[in-house]
Amino acid sequence: MGQSPAYMIMFASDQPGLGKMTPGLLFLLVFCGGFSIMSIELLGGRILAPYFGSSIYVWGSLITVFMLALSIGYLLGGRYSLRNPSLKRFGSLFLVSAAAVLPLLLAGNLLMDLVFEYVDDPRYGSLLASMVLFFVPTIALGMISPYAVRLLVEHKDQSGHIAGKLYFVSTIGSALGTLLTSFYLVLYFEVNQILVAIVTTLVLCGLVAVGAGRREPLFQ
């Protein structure tokens, strides 16, 4: 599933700066965010399958929820980046994303049981389950790329070029996440093990960004 900018950012002349973080490292963090999005979406099919099967209804529900959540995340990320952008705030997006994925690990089966108890139709049940489990984490992950654009752009004339490069890297991450998760990870690891790895990766990414911007006040 491709990722396109769903917002318009108006850049001021002031540049927040990357502190001790190099642009290459920021691109790597964006890559990890894109990887996580599609890996979670692929795992969503495995999570819903025992309850609603793996029909086109299930995948249609997952894709719809992820696309809607990403579009909201792009919009919110763009707006959030206009308020005192900093590496600490950027890192907080990864930490919030990790926290939002935790319910899949801690209460995924319970939430699925509750949804299935009230809505067992594979169409609407899978749609509701997708909303409950994946809507919030995907919004948080969707905020990463637009925020990164704001950190990298020094002049408004660069905005299109920087946004294109960042969304290229993010989408490459998503493509690799799709391929590795579907071809290899699900064959050798359980769903929860993969989710633990994703949460750990997001936490590490967040700590790297926060650490790189540790001299910046979180709320200026």
C-alpha positions as CSV (number, residue, x, y, z in Angstrom):
1,M,0.0,0.0,0.0
2,G,1.7,3.2,-1.1
3,Q,2.0,6.2,1.1
4,S,1.4,9.7,-0.3
5,P,1.5,13.1,1.5
6,A,-2.1,13.9,2.4
7,Y,-1.4,17.4,3.7
8,M,0.1,20.8,2.7
9,I,2.8,22.2,5.0
10,M,3.5,25.9,5.1
11,F,7.1,26.3,6.1
12,A,8.4,29.2,8.1
13,S,11.8,30.6,7.5
14,D,13.1,29.3,10.8
15,Q,14.7,25.8,10.7
16,P,14.4,23.6,13.8
17,G,17.7,21.8,13.1
18,L,18.7,18.2,13.7
19,G,20.9,18.7,16.6
20,K,23.4,15.9,16.7
21,M,21.3,13.7,14.4
22,T,22.4,13.4,10.8
23,P,19.9,13.5,8.0
24,G,20.8,9.9,7.1
25,L,19.9,8.7,10.6
26,L,16.6,10.5,10.3
27,F,15.9,8.8,7.0
28,L,16.6,5.5,8.7
29,L,14.1,6.3,11.4
30,V,11.5,7.1,8.8
31,F,12.3,3.8,7.0
32,C,11.7,1.9,10.3
33,G,8.3,3.7,10.6
34,G,7.3,2.6,7.1
35,F,8.5,-0.9,7.8
36,S,6.4,-1.1,11.0
37,I,3.2,0.1,9.3
38,M,3.1,-2.6,6.7
39,S,4.4,-5.4,9.0
40,I,1.6,-4.7,11.4
41,E,-0.9,-4.6,8.6
42,L,0.2,-8.1,7.4
43,L,0.1,-9.4,10.9
44,G,-3.4,-8.0,11.1
45,G,-4.5,-10.6,8.6
46,R,-3.1,-13.4,10.8
47,I,-4.8,-11.9,13.9
48,L,-8.2,-11.6,12.3
49,A,-8.1,-15.0,10.4
50,P,-9.1,-17.3,13.3
51,Y,-12.2,-15.3,13.9
52,F,-13.3,-14.0,10.5
53,G,-11.2,-16.0,8.0
54,S,-9.0,-14.5,5.4
55,S,-11.5,-13.5,2.7
56,I,-11.5,-10.4,0.7
57,Y,-13.8,-8.9,3.3
58,V,-11.1,-9.1,5.9
59,W,-8.4,-7.7,3.8
60,G,-10.7,-5.0,2.5
61,S,-11.5,-4.0,6.1
62,L,-7.8,-3.9,7.0
63,I,-6.7,-1.9,4.0
64,T,-9.6,0.6,4.5
65,V,-8.8,1.1,8.2
66,F,-5.0,1.5,7.5
67,M,-5.6,3.9,4.6
68,L,-8.0,6.0,6.7
69,A,-5.8,6.0,9.7
70,L,-2.7,6.9,7.7
71,S,-4.5,9.8,6.0
72,I,-5.4,11.2,9.5
73,G,-1.9,10.6,10.7
74,Y,-0.4,12.5,7.8
75,L,-2.7,15.4,8.5
76,L,-2.1,15.4,12.3
77,G,1.7,15.0,11.8
78,G,1.8,18.0,9.5
79,R,-0.1,20.1,11.9
80,Y,1.9,18.9,14.9
81,S,5.2,19.8,13.1
82,L,4.2,23.4,13.0
83,R,4.4,23.8,16.8
84,N,7.9,24.1,18.1
85,P,9.3,21.2,16.0
86,S,12.2,19.3,17.7
87,L,13.9,16.0,17.7
88,K,12.4,15.3,21.2
89,R,8.9,15.7,19.8
90,F,9.8,13.6,16.8
91,G,11.1,10.8,19.1
92,S,7.9,11.0,21.1
93,L,5.9,9.9,18.0
94,F,7.8,6.6,18.0
95,L,7.3,6.1,21.7
96,V,3.6,6.8,21.4
97,S,3.4,4.5,18.4
98,A,5.1,1.7,20.5
99,A,2.6,2.3,23.3
100,A,-0.3,2.2,20.9
101,V,0.9,-1.2,19.6
102,L,1.1,-2.7,23.1
103,P,-2.6,-3.5,23.4
104,L,-2.2,-5.9,20.5
105,L,0.2,-7.8,22.7
106,L,-1.5,-7.5,26.0
107,A,-5.2,-7.7,25.1
108,G,-5.4,-8.6,21.5
109,N,-7.2,-11.9,22.0
110,L,-9.6,-10.4,24.6
111,L,-10.5,-7.6,22.2
112,M,-11.1,-10.0,19.4
113,D,-13.3,-12.2,21.6
114,L,-15.4,-9.2,22.5
115,V,-15.8,-8.0,19.0
116,F,-16.6,-11.5,17.7
117,E,-19.2,-12.0,20.5
118,Y,-21.2,-9.1,19.3
119,V,-20.5,-9.0,15.6
120,D,-19.6,-12.3,14.0
121,D,-20.3,-11.2,10.4
122,P,-17.0,-11.5,8.5
123,R,-17.6,-8.1,6.8
124,Y,-18.6,-5.8,9.6
125,G,-16.9,-7.8,12.3
126,S,-13.6,-7.6,10.6
127,L,-14.1,-3.9,10.0
128,L,-14.9,-3.3,13.6
129,A,-12.0,-5.4,14.8
130,S,-9.6,-3.6,12.5
131,M,-10.7,-0.3,13.9
132,V,-10.4,-1.4,17.5
133,L,-6.9,-2.9,17.1
134,F,-5.2,-0.9,14.4
135,F,-6.7,2.5,14.0
136,V,-4.8,4.4,16.8
137,P,-1.4,2.8,16.2
138,T,-1.6,3.5,12.5
139,I,-2.5,7.2,13.1
140,A,0.5,7.5,15.3
141,L,2.8,5.8,12.8
142,G,1.4,8.0,10.0
143,M,2.5,11.1,11.8
144,I,6.2,10.3,11.6
145,S,6.9,11.1,7.9
146,P,5.3,14.5,7.8
147,Y,7.0,15.5,11.0
148,A,10.3,14.4,9.5
149,V,9.7,16.7,6.5
150,R,9.5,19.7,8.8
151,L,12.8,18.8,10.5
152,L,14.7,18.5,7.3
153,V,13.4,21.4,5.3
154,E,15.4,24.6,5.6
155,H,13.7,26.6,2.9
156,K,10.2,26.3,1.4
157,D,11.7,25.8,-2.1
158,Q,13.1,22.5,-0.8
159,S,9.8,21.2,0.6
160,G,8.7,19.2,-2.5
161,H,12.2,17.6,-2.9
162,I,12.5,16.7,0.8
163,A,9.0,15.4,1.0
164,G,9.5,13.2,-2.1
165,K,12.7,11.7,-0.7
166,L,11.2,11.0,2.7
167,Y,8.1,9.4,1.4
168,F,10.3,7.4,-1.0
169,V,12.3,6.0,1.9
170,S,9.1,5.4,4.0
171,T,7.4,3.5,1.1
172,I,10.6,1.4,0.5
173,G,10.4,0.5,4.2
174,S,6.8,-0.4,3.8
175,A,7.6,-2.6,0.8
176,L,10.4,-4.4,2.6
177,G,8.2,-4.8,5.7
178,T,5.5,-6.4,3.5
179,L,7.9,-8.7,1.8
180,L,9.9,-9.8,4.9
181,T,6.8,-10.2,7.0
182,S,4.8,-12.2,4.5
183,F,7.7,-14.3,3.1
184,Y,9.8,-15.0,6.1
185,L,8.9,-13.6,9.5
186,V,5.5,-15.3,9.8
187,L,7.1,-18.6,8.8
188,Y,9.6,-18.6,11.6
189,F,8.1,-16.5,14.4
190,E,4.8,-16.2,16.2
191,V,2.7,-13.1,15.7
192,N,3.4,-11.8,19.3
193,Q,7.1,-12.3,18.8
194,I,7.1,-10.2,15.7
195,L,5.0,-7.5,17.5
196,V,7.5,-7.5,20.4
197,A,10.3,-6.9,17.9
198,I,8.3,-4.0,16.3
199,V,7.6,-2.4,19.7
200,T,11.2,-2.7,20.6
201,T,12.3,-1.2,17.3
202,L,9.9,1.8,17.8
203,V,11.1,2.4,21.3
204,L,14.7,2.3,20.2
205,C,14.0,4.7,17.4
206,G,12.2,7.0,19.8
207,L,15.1,7.0,22.3
208,V,17.6,7.7,19.5
209,A,15.7,10.8,18.4
210,V,15.1,12.0,22.0
211,G,18.7,11.4,22.8
212,A,19.9,13.3,19.8
213,G,17.7,16.2,20.8
214,R,18.2,16.0,24.5
215,R,19.5,19.6,24.7
216,E,16.3,20.9,23.2
217,P,13.5,21.7,25.6
218,L,10.5,19.4,24.9
219,F,8.1,22.3,25.4
220,Q,9.5,25.6,24.3
